[in-house]
């Protein structure tokens, strides 16, 4: 997908992190003129404009985006709750708004809805299970917006398991499907990586990967609720 225009430059750290984890490419700009200078050849996919630190600059940018020959959409506006009282006077300048501090799940949901509604851009390829998210394009993983520091093989194992929720895999099957048929390590390799994954998922979510006695491992809930 084409990048999102983000205001201001630099954006708040939590906003940048949320966009990165969601797989949304972006470029930041300080004004409409700056946005024109860095605009990609194929245009912007949309804009995320924070009106918290510089509201006049934010609304000036929104106004300029709406006055283009082809008005840019979608435009998502980020605001403090105290700014809501005057929002109805400018509701033609944006497509949706989100309150700060930014909650990664809400921002992701609003962006998905805006892209679906306007038909602009495409969503990156993700695997989602509850609040676990894996971005297959950037090889990033996060729990409730918190990045997981995974090795390559830990990521590959988590990706494979989360792609097949509820299904049980033997250690031998995991070795061949994740490590490859030419891997000569023993089944203990799987146990070690599962143990490390559980630790990184945290105590509350370690049970996402369940040991099925005398068989192997299952990710998520069984279809039979066991």
Backbone as a ProteinNet text record, in pm:
[ID]
protein_1_A
[PRIMARY]
XXXXXXXXXXXXXXXXXXXXXXXXXXXXXXXXXXXXXXXXXXXXXXXXXXXXXXXXXXXXXXXXXXXXXXXXXXXXXXXXXXXXXXXXXXXXXXXXXXXXXXXXXXXXXXXXXXXXXXXXXXXXXXXXXXXXXXXXXXXXXXXXXXXXXXXXXXXXXXXXXXXXXXXXXXXXXXXXXXXXXXXXXXXXXXXXXXXXXXXXXXXXXXXXXXXXXXXXXXXXXXXXXX
[TERTIARY]
82.6	0	86.6	30.1	101.7	110.7	209.1	224.4	115.3	94.6	6.5	84	16.6	72	44.4	148.6	134.8	178.2	101.1	132.2	123.7	221.3	333.5	457.2	567	695.8	793.7	843.5	814.5	682.1	616.7	492.3	522.2	419	434.6	484	567.5	629.6	525.9	417.6	318	241.9	223.7	157.2	246.8	373.2	467	477.4	483.9	495.7	371.4	253.8	129.6	120.2	156.9	153.1	254.2	373.6	476.3	431.2	376.9	334.3	216.8	132.3	20.1	58.8	186	232.9	193.8	159.8	121.1	243.3	288.6	398.7	352.3	442.6	402.5	521.4	488.1	586.3	528	611.3	563.9	596.7	513	533.7	488.8	547.2	517.2	410	374.9	277.6	229.4	131.6	82.2	191.9	272	381.2	483.1	515.6	610.6	552.3	422	356.9	363.7	347.3	356.7	496.6	597.7	736	772.7	714.2	752.2	646.1	543.2	435	485.8	450.8	493.3	434.9	496.8	453.5	308.3	266.4	129	34.8	80	-6.6	-8.7	-82.2	-95.8	-211.5	-196.6	-306.7	-412	-374.5	-463	-376.6	-435.4	-359.6	-403.6	-307.4	-333.1	-277.8	-367.3	-329.6	-356.1	-249.6	-262.8	-283	-397.7	-426.9	-407.8	-323.7	-309.1	-207.1	-92.1	12.5	0.3	-41.1	-52.6	-186.3	-296.3	-427.8	-446.2	-393.3	-407.2	-336.1	-215.4	-141.7	-209.6	-268.8	-336.8	-458.3	-540.8	-660.1	-625.1	-514.7	-469.6	-430.4	-363.9	-326.8	-451.8	-546.9	-671.7	-743.6	-745.9	-813.7	-745.7	-612	-538.4	-561.6	-570.7	-594.4	-732.1	-829.3	-965	-978.1	-887.5	-896.5	-819.2	-756.5	-682.7	-777.3	-723.3	-805.8	-878.1	-804.6	-865.7	-849.4	-952.7	-941.3	-892.6	-797.7	-740	-836.3	-854.5	-928	-871.9	-881	-941.3	-843.8	-899.6	-822.4	-871.2	-780.2	-811.1	-748.4	-828.2	-783.2	-767.7	-656	-630.5	-646.1	-723	-757.7	-754.4	-736.1	-759.3	-910.4	-959.1	-1103.1	-1154.6	-1070.8	-1113.9	-1142	-1091.8	-1111.7	-1242.7	-1316	-1437.5	-1547.1	-1547.7	-1656.4	-1667.8	-1554.2	-1554.9	-1540	-1551.5	-1523.5	-1629	-1755.2	-1861.9	-1847.5	-1767.7	-1748.2	-1652.4	-1582.3	-1480.6	-1498.1	-1617.4	-1634.7	-1627.4	-1617.9	-1601.2	-1454.8	-1365.2	-1222.2	-1160.9	-1237.1	-1182.7	-1291.7	-1250.2	-1344.3	-1377.6	-1287.5	-1310.9	-1210.4	-1231.8	-1137.1	-1113.4	-1003.5	-963.5	-903.1	-935.5	-886.8	-750.5	-669.7	-540.2	-554.6	-470.8	-360.9	-408.7	-331.3	-370.1	-368.2	-479.5	-484.7	-467.3	-361.7	-330	-447.7	-525.1	-637.3	-742.4	-773.2	-874.5	-826.4	-700.4	-647.7	-648.9	-607.5	-606.3	-746.8	-844.3	-982.5	-1035.4	-1008.4	-1057.2	-992.8	-863.3	-797.3	-855.3	-876.6	-934.9	-1072.4	-1152.5	-1286.2	-1281.1	-1191	-1181.8	-1137.3	-1040	-994.1	-1103.4	-1177.5	-1287.7	-1395.8	-1429.8	-1538.2	-1504.2	-1379.8	-1341.6	-1284.4	-1245.7	-1184.2	-1042.8	-983.1	-847.6	-748.2	-642.1	-535.6	-575.7	-482.3	-505.8	-442.4	-494.9	-446.4	-328.6	-224.8	-114.1	-160.1	-84.9	-121.9	-87.5	-189.2	-172.9	-232.7	-180.9	-246.3	-285.6	-412.1	-459.8	-534.9	-504.2	-576	-589.6	-711.7	-728	-647.3	-564.3	-480.6	-339	-318.9	-191.7	-198.6	-95.1	-91.2	46.6	49.2	172.5	159.7	255.4	260	350.9	292.5	368.8	458	437.4	519.7	645.1	634.1	746.7	811.8	756.5	809.3	809.6	704.3	687.3	571	579.2	470.8	448.4	323.3	291.2	174.7	172.3	61.3	3.8	-124.1	-190.3	-107.2	-45.3	35.3	177.3	211.2	346.6	431.1	539.7	621.8	683.5	689.6	755.5	892.1	993.7	1130	1157.1	1127.6	1138.2	1256.1	1318.4	1416.7	1343.2	1418.9	1357.5	1277.4	1334.8	1265.9	1150.5	1162.6	1048.9	931.5	962.8	856.5	794.5	878.2	827.8	740	779.4	699	565.7	569.5	446	355.4	414.9	336	266.6	339.9	280	167.3	192.3	91	-33.2	-12.4	-126.7	-203	-142.1	-212.3	-308.5	-295	-378.8	-436.4	-512.9	-564	-652.7	-635	-716.4	-664.6	-565.2	-515.3	-391.4	-383.2	-270.3	-163.9	-37.5	75.6	174.8	224.6	330.3	460.1	554.5	685.4	752.6	736.2	799.3	740	609.5	546.1	594.1	604.1	652.8	797.2	878.9	1017.7	1022.4	942.2	947.8	883.2	774	701.6	764.3	826.8	883.7	1033.7	1103.8	1249.4	1290.7	1206.7	1238.3	1274.4	1247.2	1268.9	1415.7	1505.5	1648.2	1710.7	1626.9	1680.6	1702.7	1820.5	1855.6	1849.2	1796.6	1784.8	1676.9	1678.3	1580.2	1454.9	1357.7	1229.6	1243.9	1353	1374.7	1384.3	1427.5	1433.7	1297.7	1192.6	1056.6	1020.6	1050.7	1018	1086.6	1211.2	1287.1	1225.2	1188.9	1131.6	991.4	914.4	782.5	798.9	893.1	915.8	955.5	1040.8	1081.9	965.3	884.4	768.2	671.5	644.2	552.7	603.7	734.1	791.6	774.6	792.4	782	637.2	545.8	403.9	354.3	421	382.5	292.3	287.3	214.7	67.7	3.9	-139.5	-171.5	-76.2	-105.6	-20.2	58.8	141.6	55	-68.6	-157.7	-211.6	-176.8	-214.5	-155	-36.8	26	10.5	-74	-108.6	-33.9	15.5	76.1	-33	-36.8	-130.7	-50.6	-76.9	5.8	18	139.8	175.2	153.7	121.5	101.3	193.3	166.9	245.8	190.2	165.5	122.4	4.6	-76.2	-190	-188.1	-220.9	-234.5	-382.7	-416.9	-553.2	-647.5	-775.6	-879	-910.8	-932.1	-981.1	-1124	-1162.6	-1300.9	-1398.4	-1346.8	-1433.2	-1426.7	-1353.9	-1348.5	-1262.2	-1174.3	-1088.2	-943.6
-118.7	0	124.5	236.9	363.2	411.6	497.2	541.6	638.3	641.9	739.4	867.9	980.4	1108.6	1123.9	1156.7	1171	1311.1	1373.8	1505.6	1496.9	1559.4	1641.9	1556.9	1623.2	1558.6	1610.3	1524	1380.5	1356.3	1244.6	1211.6	1158.4	1150.2	1091	947.1	906.2	773.8	662.7	676.4	569.1	558.6	672	668.2	600.7	638.9	578.3	427.8	387.5	244.7	168.6	227.3	161.1	142.6	243.7	233.2	130.3	130.6	34.4	-108.4	-132.3	-266.9	-312.3	-216.6	-250.6	-269.3	-241.1	-260.2	-148.7	-31.4	81.1	167.2	170.9	262.1	406.5	497	635.1	728.5	854.7	962.2	1080.3	1147.8	1260.3	1392.3	1491.7	1625.7	1728.9	1848.7	1955.9	2050.8	2041.6	2134.1	2078.5	2148	2106	2117.2	2223.1	2238.7	2126.6	2092.7	1983.3	1851.7	1833.4	1711	1701.1	1813	1813.1	1773.6	1817.9	1790.3	1642.8	1575.3	1435.1	1337.4	1388.2	1300.3	1196	1069	964.1	987.1	926.8	943.6	900.8	796	746.9	806	906.5	973.9	908.1	970.3	919.4	819	722.2	629	693.5	794.8	862.6	944.9	996.4	1079.6	1053.2	1058	1055.2	1185.4	1272.9	1408.3	1425.7	1451.7	1474.8	1623.9	1657.1	1797.5	1835.1	1762	1780.8	1888.8	1889.5	1985.1	2114.9	2103.3	2220.1	2212.4	2241.5	2227.1	2316	2438.7	2527.6	2468.8	2417.6	2355.5	2230.6	2153.1	2030.4	2060.2	2156.6	2188.5	2258.3	2333.4	2394.5	2286.5	2183	2071.6	2000.1	1971.1	1905.3	1988.1	2119.4	2208.3	2201.1	2200.1	2192.9	2058.9	1952.1	1819.6	1811.1	1878.5	1877.7	1965.4	2063	2155.6	2107.7	1991.4	1938.4	1907.8	1900.6	1865.5	1734.3	1639.8	1514.8	1510.9	1551.5	1559.2	1427.5	1439.1	1319.7	1259.1	1130.9	1056.8	915.8	849.9	899.9	984.3	1074.2	1154.8	1120.5	1071.6	1037.5	1143.2	1204.7	1313	1260.7	1294.5	1256.8	1379.9	1367.9	1482.6	1448.6	1553.5	1541.2	1544	1478.7	1485.3	1628.3	1719.5	1857.6	1930.1	1876.4	1942.2	1903.7	1810.5	1761.2	1867	1961.5	2059.2	2141.1	2163.4	2246.3	2164.8	2034.8	1949.6	1960.5	1983.9	1987.5	2101.8	2202.3	2315.9	2281.7	2169	2134.5	1991.8	1935.5	1793.5	1761.8	1865	1838.6	1821.2	1836.7	1831.7	1694.7	1601.1	1470	1364.8	1238	1127.1	1056.2	1062.3	1000.9	1060.6	1040.4	1089.8	983.8	1001.5	906.9	989.5	953.8	1029.1	978.5	1070.4	1035.3	1027.1	944.7	868.9	757.5	735.4	638.4	497.6	426.3	284.5	205.5	123.9	57.9	-15.6	-88.9	-164.5	-74.5	36.2	128	195.1	241	305.8	210.5	86.3	-13.8	-37.4	-47.6	-70.7	44.9	166	283.1	293.9	265.3	268.5	162.1	42.8	-63.7	-22.5	36.2	78.3	186.7	282.6	391.9	341.1	252.7	199.6	116.8	42.4	-36.3	56	162.1	251.2	332.9	377.4	464.2	386.8	261.5	185	228.7	307.4	357	265.1	228.7	150.9	6.6	-70.5	-210.2	-238.1	-335.5	-368.5	-464.6	-444.1	-538.8	-677.1	-779.3	-916.2	-945.9	-975.3	-996.1	-1129.2	-1182	-1290.4	-1233	-1245.9	-1192.2	-1300.4	-1311.1	-1402.5	-1330.5	-1286	-1202.9	-1076	-1045.3	-925.9	-956.6	-1079.1	-1113.2	-1077.2	-1009.8	-973.7	-1003.5	-1068.1	-1091.1	-1023.6	-940.7	-876.5	-960	-1020.9	-1113	-1039.4	-908.6	-830.7	-776.4	-743.5	-682.1	-775.4	-896.6	-993.2	-935.3	-862.7	-809.8	-880.8	-889.3	-948.3	-862.7	-857.9	-776.4	-837.8	-812.5	-849.5	-721	-694.2	-572.7	-449	-446.8	-331.9	-333.9	-433	-443.1	-532.4	-477.9	-558.8	-678.6	-790.3	-910.1	-922.5	-941.3	-954.7	-1102.6	-1145	-1286	-1308.9	-1425.7	-1467.5	-1510.8	-1531.9	-1571.6	-1700.4	-1802.1	-1930.1	-1923	-1841.1	-1823	-1761.2	-1663.1	-1600.5	-1702.2	-1780	-1878.2	-1982.5	-2025.6	-2123.7	-2062.6	-1939.9	-1873.7	-1848.6	-1810.5	-1786.6	-1915.2	-2024.7	-2151	-2194.6	-2190	-2234.4	-2144.6	-2013.3	-1921.8	-1922.2	-1975.7	-1989.8	-2108.1	-2194.3	-2314.4	-2327.2	-2229.7	-2235.8	-2357.7	-2419.4	-2534.1	-2667.4	-2665.5	-2791.2	-2837.3	-2968.1	-3025	-3072.7	-3039.3	-3081.8	-3157.7	-3268.1	-3341.3	-3262.6	-3294.2	-3229	-3257.4	-3380.3	-3416.3	-3335.4	-3314.2	-3234.4	-3089.9	-3034.5	-2897.4	-2885.4	-2985.2	-2982	-2975.7	-3058.6	-3064.3	-2942	-2889.9	-2778.8	-2642.2	-2629.1	-2499.5	-2495.1	-2599.7	-2600.6	-2654.3	-2736.4	-2789.9	-2936.7	-3003.6	-3148.3	-3185.7	-3092.5	-3124.1	-3087	-3051.1	-3016.5	-3144.9	-3155.2	-3280.5	-3270.9	-3161.3	-3148.9	-3239.6	-3259.5	-3346.9	-3271.5	-3348.7	-3291.3	-3194.7	-3207.3	-3116.4	-2971	-2950.3	-2814.9	-2747.5	-2822.4	-2767.5	-2728.3	-2816.3	-2788.9	-2661.8	-2645.4	-2527	-2399.8	-2402.7	-2283.3	-2253	-2355.8	-2333.6	-2270.6	-2320.4	-2264.4	-2116.7	-2082.6	-1942.6	-1855.8	-1910.6	-1835.5	-1806	-1905.8	-1885.8	-1776.7	-1776.6	-1675.5	-1535.7	-1524.3	-1393.3	-1348.3	-1443.7	-1407.9	-1354.6	-1394.5	-1347.5	-1446.9	-1434.4	-1531.5	-1541.5	-1427.9	-1429.7	-1499.9	-1502.2	-1556.2	-1676.8	-1724	-1842.6	-1961.8	-1964.8	-2077.9	-2077.5	-1976.8	-1980.9	-2103.4	-2145.7	-2266.2	-2376.2	-2473.9	-2579.5	-2707.9	-2774	-2905.4	-3011.8	-3090.4	-3202.3	-3328.2	-3384.9	-3494.4	-3610.2	-3655.2	-3769.2	-3741.2	-3614.4	-3582.4	-3468.4	-3348.2	-3233.8	-3103.4	-3008	-2874.3	-2824.7	-2741.5	-2679.1	-2530.7	-2448.2	-2304.3	-2267.5	-2191.9	-2144.2	-2252.4	-2221.7	-2310.3	-2424.1	-2541.3	-2654.3	-2628	-2683.1	-2671.4	-2733.1	-2823.9	-2893.7	-2829.8	-2717.1	-2643.8	-2708	-2799.7	-2867.3	-2826.4
0	0	0	-45.5	-42.6	102	132.4	271	315.4	445.7	507	533.2	518.6	561.2	709.6	786.2	931.1	972.2	1058.1	1112.2	1263.4	1336.5	1290.7	1264	1243.5	1221.8	1327.7	1416.8	1427	1499.5	1470.2	1540.7	1679.8	1762	1895	1882.1	1976.4	1968.8	1965.7	2045.2	2048.8	1917.6	1848.1	1717.8	1615.3	1610.8	1516.1	1538.8	1665.1	1696.4	1653.7	1678.5	1641.5	1490.9	1415.3	1269.2	1220.1	1279.6	1238.1	1265.7	1384.4	1419.8	1334.7	1294.3	1208.5	1063.8	1030.7	893.8	799.7	854.1	769.7	740	615.1	582.5	597.6	638.6	661.6	642.8	615.9	612	688.5	764.8	844.6	775.7	802.4	746.5	847.7	838.9	933.4	882.6	753	694.3	561.3	501.2	370.6	264.9	271.3	174.4	188.7	313.4	336.4	287.3	305.7	258.6	106.6	38.1	-108.1	-154	-79.2	-120.7	-105.7	-6.9	17	-31.9	-99.5	-144.1	-243.7	-224.3	-317.5	-456.9	-555.1	-694.2	-712.9	-643.3	-656.1	-553	-480.3	-384.9	-248.3	-157.5	-21.4	-11.7	77	103.6	192.5	267.2	361	453.5	560	653	796.2	886.8	1030.9	1086.1	1131.8	1171.3	1320.6	1396.7	1540	1564.7	1621.8	1648.6	1793.4	1863.2	2007.6	2042.3	1977.3	2011	1931	1806.6	1718.9	1645	1713.6	1649.9	1528	1531.6	1416.3	1294.8	1316.8	1207.4	1156.3	1248.6	1209.4	1122.7	1164.3	1086.3	955.7	954.2	829.1	728.8	778.5	690.7	640.4	728.4	687.2	582.1	601.5	507.6	370.5	371.1	244.3	174.6	251.9	193.4	128.8	187.7	133.3	9.8	-7.2	-120.8	-243.2	-232.2	-346.9	-462.3	-582.9	-698.9	-675.5	-616.1	-571.1	-419.8	-344.7	-198.7	-139.1	-47.5	12.9	114.8	106.6	208.5	214.3	329.1	451.6	533.7	613.5	707.8	848.2	931.4	1070.3	1159.7	1244.3	1331.2	1473.8	1537.6	1676.5	1764.2	1872.9	1956	2104.1	2187.7	2330.6	2355.2	2459.4	2490.1	2504.9	2557.5	2577.3	2446.2	2334.4	2205.8	2138.6	2196.5	2132.2	2122.9	2215.3	2219.5	2091.4	2023.8	1904.1	1775.4	1788.8	1674	1564.8	1603	1503.7	1405.3	1437.6	1347.8	1233.8	1245.8	1146.4	1095.7	1110.4	1079.6	931.3	845.5	703.3	665.5	763.5	735.2	761.4	816	848.3	831.7	825.2	807.3	937.4	1032	1162.7	1259.3	1389.2	1488.1	1593.1	1666.4	1769.8	1883.4	2006.9	2121.5	2167.4	2216.5	2274.6	2426.3	2494.8	2436.7	2343.6	2239.5	2137.3	2194.1	2174	2208.2	2078.6	2069.2	1942.4	1879.8	1960.7	1905.4	1844.1	1910.7	1857.4	1729.7	1729.9	1609.9	1491.1	1514.7	1407.7	1354	1444.2	1402.6	1320.3	1362.4	1289.6	1152.1	1142.7	1012.3	918.9	970.8	888.5	837.6	926.9	887.1	780.5	796.7	699.9	563	560.3	432.2	365.4	445.5	388.7	333.6	409.4	370.6	246.5	236.8	124.6	7.4	31.2	-76.4	-107.3	-18	-40	28.3	-43.4	16.5	40.3	86.5	120.4	255.3	323.3	455.9	445.6	527.5	525.1	568.2	529.8	561.6	707.4	785	928.5	970.6	1082.5	1154.8	1289.5	1325.8	1452.4	1529.1	1657.3	1745.4	1878.7	1911.3	2029	2013.2	2112.4	2101.5	2053.9	2003.3	1939.7	1792.3	1742.2	1601.3	1544.7	1427.8	1353.8	1218.1	1185.2	1054.6	965.1	861.9	777.2	678.6	662.7	571	638.1	766.6	836.8	938.3	954	1051.8	1193.3	1227.1	1361.7	1428.5	1560.7	1639.2	1761.7	1808	1924.3	1999.5	2128.4	2215.9	2273.5	2243.6	2293	2264	2145	2105.6	2158.7	2241.9	2297.2	2205.6	2148.8	2057.2	2127.6	2056.5	2106.7	2041	2122	2071.4	2043.6	1920.8	1883.6	1791.1	1805.3	1706.5	1579.6	1474.3	1347.2	1362.7	1427.8	1438.9	1537.9	1641.3	1731.7	1656.6	1572.1	1492.8	1396.8	1329.8	1234.7	1302.9	1421.7	1495.3	1537.4	1589.9	1630.9	1510.7	1399.2	1277.8	1232.9	1232.9	1188.4	1282	1411.4	1506.8	1501.9	1498.5	1499.8	1367.9	1263.4	1135.5	1136.7	1236.8	1245.8	1386.9	1432.9	1570.6	1593.9	1709.8	1746.7	1697.9	1609.3	1553	1629	1653.5	1727.3	1629.4	1659.8	1576.6	1662.4	1609.8	1679.1	1667.6	1753.8	1747.2	1614.1	1566.2	1438.7	1323.7	1325.7	1221.2	1227.4	1347.5	1362.6	1313.8	1344.8	1296.8	1144.9	1079.4	932.7	868.4	928.2	866.8	895.6	1013.3	1052.6	1026.6	1068.5	1051.1	914.4	854.3	723.1	728.1	618.2	613	625.3	591.9	596	730.2	829	961.4	1040.4	1102.6	1169.6	1321.8	1374.8	1518.7	1573.7	1704.4	1767.2	1808	1857.3	1896.3	2013.5	2088.6	2201.5	2152.9	2029.9	1973.2	1979.5	1949.1	1952.8	2095.5	2191.2	2330.6	2379.9	2343.3	2386	2329.2	2201.7	2138.7	2193.7	2221.3	2282.2	2420	2498.6	2631.6	2622.7	2527.3	2510.3	2462.5	2372.5	2324.6	2437.6	2519.5	2631.8	2725.1	2749.5	2837.9	2778.2	2647	2583.1	2566.3	2555.8	2548.7	2683.1	2791.1	2922.9	2993.8	3125.4	3207.2	3168.1	3136.6	3106.7	2975.9	2882.4	2748.7	2713.6	2809.4	2783.3	2745.5	2796.5	2769.2	2626.5	2547.4	2405.8	2337.6	2385.2	2331.8	2435.9	2405.2	2499.9	2466.3	2568.6	2550.7	2550.5	2445.1	2437.3	2468.9	2585.1	2637.4	2538.8	2522	2435.9	2286.8	2252.6	2111.3	2068.2	2119	2075.5	2130.3	2040.6	2084.1	2001.1	2067.6	2002.2	2035.4	1934.8	1957.2	1968.2	2071.7	2085.6	2134.6	2122.5	2176.7	2080.5	2137.7	2059.2	2015.8	1903.3	1858.5	1957.8	2041.7	2136.7	2274.3	2283.6	2410.2	2515.4	2476.3	2575.5	2554.9
[MASK]
++++++++++++++++++++++++++++++++++++++++++++++++++++++++++++++++++++++++++++++++++++++++++++++++++++++++++++++++++++++++++++++++++++++++++++++++++++++++++++++++++++++++++++++++++++++++++++++++++++++++++++++++++++++++++++++++++

